[in-house]
Amino acid sequence: MNEDGITDLDGGPYDYIIIGAGSAGAALAYRLSEKPSNRVLLIEAGKAGHPLAWLPLSFALFIDHPGVNWRYRSEPEEGTHNRAIPVPRGKLLGGSSSINGQIHVRGQIQDYDGWAQLGNRGWGWNDLEPLFRRMESYERAVDGTRGTNGPLRVTEVDDKNPLYDAVFAAAQQQGIRRSPDYNGPDQEGMGMSQATISRGRRMSTARCYLRPAMKRPNLRVVTEAAARRLIFDGRRCKGVVYERGGQSMRVSAEREVILCAGSIASPQLLELSGIGKPEVLQRCGIEVRHALAGVGENLRDHIIARAQLRLLVASASYNRRTRGFRGALEVLKYVTASSGFLSLPSGPLTGFAKTRPDLQTPDVQLFFPPFAVKSLEERRTLAYPAMTASCYQLRPESLGTVHIRSADPNEHPAIRFNFFSHPIDMSTTIAGFKLLRRIIASPAMAAYAGEEFSPGAAIHTDADIEAWIRAHAETGFHPIGTCRMGPGENAVVDDQLRVHGMQGLRVADASICPTMPSGNTNTAAILVGEKCADLIGAAA
């Protein structure tokens, strides 16, 4: 132990230190450790795993579970009725890929071409599409646009339910076609969800990337190790101090430190280390090592509007099939055939649609789960047959912030989403919600759709819908942007993911996304880890 009470870690030296074993960090560790000469240390604040982490339905079990979830809460804001909105983030190997809803969405070609147009060379669709194929092993790949041999196993939901056919037909009656592959060149349409699930098991990055990589002698993974601050020699990052078992440990990197802690924790660690907006750091009594105005800014997230309705056909809903002795039958179905309710992602059916005919690409994502729960915090299915219909705007423009409250690393940062501060976000969400209702009211759904009990028929004008959304809508669990990539003073990293003005330090997770990818963000986060590995390889 040194004079400062910090113990130097045995087992080094290391070339690369990765902080955070989540979606991006696990992928990065896998790729860097493929080269035997690379000495890699991966530090994860959470546990190695959980006995139920392999179960697809763990997204419901872990939504507020303190053992595997950071359980962040947003700051109350007037625009969302002063609610402290839950912000779950994974706290175990695999990060949020170990607790998420497992919907696999690449996004639109225009998303990534837009990143390149903002000044991020090498981040256009043609640059990234080979990486999407490299990471995937998709069971239905047929035309060369999808990967077949990657670490991440992806399957199409094969759950059988006549309700799905009715939803497809109803969507077609509203001008939304059946999509052969929403992860292909054209995202528009409705299809059975593609999920990071295989043989009834969750395909987290812990399982697909870390499990094989941890067999390599040049990769060391340390869990329950919370990074506290970065170590610098002038403007060069030389290592990290972390806490494990009540003891402070210091470890050095001979080449680089890569921060992969996610859109909440990555800006938090930068600020705790003296990198960020001077006024934020000074307010918390932290010496300004490097002024960087973009740290913690540019937060975006999806916000979901949901409707729930009774179903006239009891067998079409999983609600009754998950209760009492029927629940035991679902368990048996899962154990014997890896099928049924326990094998499903959060949304078995996914659609991408335009709310206006003049749009070039879809601007809302739709989900139609054949079940309904009491609340997001208490995910217990209702006692009567019901379903949920939900939507969110694909590319929100409202910007929020994530900033530390104090110099205490154990205190959660302040998360301010600033939802609906840009008018297009609310107008698009209302339009998407009305589209949901039109689909439900279509003739093809007549045999299934009963009374809408939430929000109910009394909520029908745009003003009514807006007020209800502000009071009840929840985050889509897709925070991005708080260490935004790009040129200029409001960006945090350049197109090589290097922190502006620093050496030996990169950020590689969803926090670097300049704008929101069109859909669920876990796939994009893994992509960032894959891309970072290539950038480091090119720089070595």
N, C-alpha and C positions, 0 to 999 in steps of 0.2 A: 504494500500500500504506500502511495506517495504522500507528500506533505499535504496535498489537497484532499486526502481521504478517498482517492480514486485508485482502484486497482487496475493495473495493466493486464489485459486479457492474454492468457497463454493460447497457443495454437496458431498464431500468425507467423510471419506477416501475411497480409492479404493484398491482392491486387485491387479487388473491387469489394466494396461493402454496399449491400442493398438493404435499405431500411423499409420494411414492409413486405410481407409475403402474401399479398393479395393477388388480384387478377393480373395486374401488370408485373409486380415484383416476382411472382412465381414463374411467369413466362420468361422474364429476363434472366432469372437464375438458371433456368433450364438451358437457355441458349448460351449464356456465357460459360457455363460449366461443360458444354460440349467440347470446348477446347481444353485439353488436359493441362496445358501450361498455365491456364488462368486459375488463380487461387481466389475463391469467392466465399464471402461470408454473407449470409442472409439473416437479418435480425427481425423478429416478429414479436410484437407486444402481447399478442394473444396466446392462447394455448395451442397445443399441437392438433387438437381436434375435439370431437364430441361423439359419443356413441351413436347418435342419430344423424350425424352430419351427412351420411351417405343417402339418407331417405329424401326423395324429392319433396315430400310434403313438409320437410323441416322449415321451409320458408314461412309456414304458419306457426310452427312451434317456436321459432327463433326470433319472431318479429319484435319481441321486447324482452328477450332472454338475457339477463345480465352476465351470464358466463361466457357468451359467445358474441355479444352485441355491445357496441359502445354506448348505445341508447342516448344519443345526442337529442337535444330538443332545440327548436328554433326560438328566437326571441319573439314575444307577442308583438304583432303588428296590426295596425288599424285596418289594413286592406284585407286581412283574413280574420276579422272579428277578434283580434287580440288573443288568438290561440297560440299556445306553445306546441308547434307541430312536431310529431316524432320524426327523427332522422336516424333510422337504423343503419349501422355500418358493421360489417363483420369483424370480429375480434378473435381470430383463429387462423391457422394456416389456410390459405385460399381466400382470406378476407371476405369480401361481400359475395364472391362467387360461391361461398360455402353456406350462405343464408338467403340468396336471392331467389327470384321466381323462375329462373332458368330459361327465359325466353331469349333465343339467339337471333339477333338482328344486326346486320352489318351497317345499315343506313343507306342513304342514297348517294349515287355518284356525285351529285352536285354538292353534297356536304363537304367532301374531301377536296374537290376541285375549288370550292370556296376557300378552304384553308390555304391552298396553294396561292390563290389569287390575293390573299391577305399578306403575302410575302413569305410564306413558309415553303421554301423549295424542297421538293422531294416528298411532299405530302398530298399530292393530287391522287385521283383515283387510279390512274395507270401505274403510279408508284406503289400504291398500297394494295391493290387487288391481288398481286402475287403473294403478299403476306397473309391476306385472308385465306387464300387457298392453302398456304403452307401450314397454317394453324389448324385447319379443319380436317375432320374425317367424317364426311357427311354421307349417310347411308344411301341417299337417293341421287347422288351426283351422276349426271349422265352426259353432259355436253361440254365438259372441260371448264366451266365457269366456277365450279365448286371443288374444294379439296377432298381428297380421298385417303390421305395417309398422314394427316397431321395428328398432333397429340390430343386435340380437343374433339371428343366424339359428340356428334350432333345427330339427332334423329327427329323424324316427324311424328307428332302425336298420333297414335293409332287407336285412340279411344273410340268406341262405337256408340253412337247416340243419335236417334232420329232428330233430336233437337238441332244438332249441327246442320243437318241437311235443310231444315226449315230456315235456319239463320242464313245459310248460303243462298237459298232461294229468295228470301226476303231482301237480302243485300242486292241481289241482281235486279229485283223489282225497283230498287232505288238507284240503279245505275252503277253498282259496284260489282265488278266481275270476279269470278273465281280465279285466284292467282296460282299458277303452277309452281312458282318459287319467288316469294317476296324478297329473298336475298340474291336474286338474279339481277340482271341489268335494269329491270323495271319493277319497282317496289309496289306499285299500285295493285290493289285487289285484296280479296279475302282468302285465307287459307288456314289449314290446320297448322298450329304453331310448330316451328322448329325449336327444339329444346336441347340444352346440354344435359341430356339424360340418355343413358344406354342400359338396356337390360334391367330397367327399373331402378337404376342407381344414379345419383347426382354426379355429374361430371364437372366437379369444381376444378380450379387450377391446382389445388392441393393434390387431387387424385391424378389428374392428367399430366401435369407438368412436374410437380415436386416429387411425387412418389418415385418415378423412375430416376429423376435427377439426384435424389438423395443417396442413391447407390454409388454415386461417383465420389472418389476420394478427395477431389479438389473442391467440393462444395460442403460447407459447414452451415447448418441451420440451427439457430438458437432461438427458442421460443420463450414466452413470458419475459421478454427483454424489451423494456420500454425506452425508446430513444429519448434523451433529455435535451441534448444540445449537440451541435456540430462543432468540430475542432478545426481551427484555422491557423495557418502560418501566413500572415498578411492576407492576401486575397485568395490564397489557395486553401481548399478544404482538405484536411489531412486525416480526418477520422470522425469518430462519434463517441459521445459518452452515453451509456445506457444504464438503466437500473434493472437488476434482476435479483429477486430474493432479498430485497432490502440493501443490496450492495451496489455501489456505483462502479462501473467498469469502463475502461477506456480501450478503444481499439483503433488501429491506424490502417489507412489504405495507401498503398504506394502509387496507385494510379487514380482511382476515382471513387467517390461516394455518390450513389444514385438513390434519390429520395422517391420511394414508391408507396407512400403512406396514405394516399388518397386525397380527395378534394377538401376534406376537413382537416386532416392531420398534417398534410404536407405544408400548407401555409403556416399552420401553428408552429411546426418545428423550425421553419425558417425564421419566424418572428422571435421565438425563444432564443434563437442563435444570433439575433441582432441584424437580420436581413428583412427589410420591409419599409413601411411608411414611417418616417421619423416620428410623427406625432403619436402613432400607435405605440411604438417602442418606448418613447420617452414617458408617456402616460403610465406605462407599466414598469418604469424604472430599469429598462434594459438599454445598455449602451448601443448606439447605432454603429454597427460595423460596416454596413453597406446599405445606403438608401435605395430602395427599390419600390416605387409607388404602386406597382401592380400586385404585390403579394397580398393575397386574401380578397382581392377585388374580382369582379367579373363572374361571380357565382351565378349559375343558372341551374334550374331543375325543372322537370316536368311536374305539373300539378293535375291531378286526376279528378274528373267529375264522374260520379257513379249514380246509376239508377238501379233499383231493385224491384222485381215484380214477381207476383205469384205465378206458378205454372199450373195449367189445367191438367197436365199429364204427370202424375206423381213419379212415374218411372223415369222421366226425362231429367229429373233433378237428383243430385247427389245428397240433398239435404237429409231425406229420410234414410237413404242407404248408408249414412255414416252414423246413425244413432241406434242405441240398443243392440239387439242381436244382429241387426243388419250391418252394423259397424264391424262386428266380429267376422261376418262373411267377407267384408271388404279386406280385412286383414288377411284372411285365408286366401282370397284371390291374389293378393299381392305376394304372399309367401310362396304360393304354388305356381303362379303364372307371371309374376312381376307386372301385373296390370291392375286396373281399377283406380280408385280415388287416390290411393297413396302413391301412385306412380306418376301423377300428373304434375305439370308445371302450374304456375299461378293462373295462366290463361291458356286453355287448350286450343282456342280458336283466336286468330289474330287477323286484323284487317288494317289496310292503309287506304285512306280516301281523301278526296278533295272536297272542301266545303264550298268552293266556288268553281264554276266551269272554266274560268279564265286562267286558273292556276296551271303551271307546267307539271308539277309533281304533287303528290299527296301532302297535306298539311296537318292531318290528324291520324292518330292510331286508335283502333277500336278493339275491345275485348268483350267476349261473351261467355264467361264461365258458367257452367250449368249448376251453380250453387250460389248461396247467399249466406253471409255471416253477420253476426250481431254487430260487430265493429272491428276495425283494423287492430285495435289493441286486444280485443277478446275474440279471437278468430274461431268461434264456435258456430257451426252451421245452425241455421234456424230450424225449428221443429216442423215446418210445413214446406211443401215443394216450392222452390223459388229459384230464380237465376239473377245474375248481375249483368248489367251492360255498362261499360265504362269507356271513357275516351280521354285523351289529352292532346294538346297542341304539340306537334312534333318539334318545332323550332322556336321556343319562347325567346322574346327579346328583353324581358325584364331582367335587370341585373341586381344581384345582392352582394353580400360580403361575408367573409369569415375572418374574425380577428380575435386575438387573445384578449382575455380580460385582465390578466395579471402575469407575473413572471413565474407563477406556480404551474409546472407542467401537468399536474394532476387535475387542474381546473379545465373543464371543457370550454372551448372557445365560443364566442358569441356568433350565432348563425342568423343572419338577417336575409331572408329570401327576397323581400321586396316584391312578392308575387303581384302580378297584374298592374305594376306601375307603368308598363307600356300598354297603350290601349288595344293594340292588335291581339294581345294575349287573351284578354277577356272576350273580345268579339269572336275570335276563332274558337275558344272553348265553348261559348254559347252555341255557335253554329254546329260544332261537333256533337254537343249534347242533343240538339234538336234533330240531327241526323240519326243518332241512336234511337230516338223516339220514333222517327219515321220508319226505321227498319223494324222495330218491334211491332208497330201498328200495321205493317204490310200484310196483304192477304195471306202470304205464305206462313205467317206466324199465327194465324187465327185459331188454329187448333191447340196452340200451346200457351199463348200470352194471356195471362189473367190481369188482375188489377196491379197497377204500379203503386206500391205502398211507400216508396221512397224515391224522390221527394213527394210524389203523389200528384194527382190531376190538378190540385189547387195551385200548384206552381206551374204557370203556363206562359206568362208574358216574359219578354227578355229581361225586364227589371226584376221579376220574381226569380228567374233562373240565376241571374247575376248575384242576387242577395243570398240565394241558397248555396251557390258555389263558394262564395266568400266565407260562408259560415261552416261549410262541411267538407270542402275538397281537401285532399291530402297530397303530400308530395309523392311523386312516382319513384322515389329512392334513387334518383339519377343525378346527383350533384356533379357538376363539372366546372372547369374554367378558372379556378382560383389561383393557378400559377400559369396563366395564359401564355401560349406560344405565339411568338411573332416579333417583328421589329418594333422599335419605338419605346417610349418611356413607360407606357402602360402595360407592357408585356413583362413576363418574368423569365422566360427561357427563349432561346433562339431556335431556329429550325433543326439544330443538332441536339436540342433539349438541354443545352448548357445554360446555367443561370447567368443572366446578363451581368457582366462586370466581375465575375468570379471565375476561378479555375478549379478543376478537379471536382466539380459539383454539377450534377444534372438532376432534373426532375422527370420522372417517367410514370405517369398514371393519368387518370381522367382529368386531373386538375389542369393539364396543359391544353386541353381542347379549346380552340379559339371560339368555336360556336358549338351548339348542340347537335350531335349526330341524330338523324331522324329515326328514333326508336330507342329501345332498351339499350343501355350504354355498356353493359359488361363486355360485350364482344369488342367494342372500340377500345376499352381499357386494356384488354389482353393484347390487342393490336399494337398499342403504344409500347408495351413491354417488348414485343417482337421487333418493332421498329428500332427501339433504343439499342437492342443487341446488335443490329446491323450497323447503326451509327457508331457504336463503340468499336466494332470490328473494323469498320472503314478507317477509324481514327487511330487504331493501334499500330 
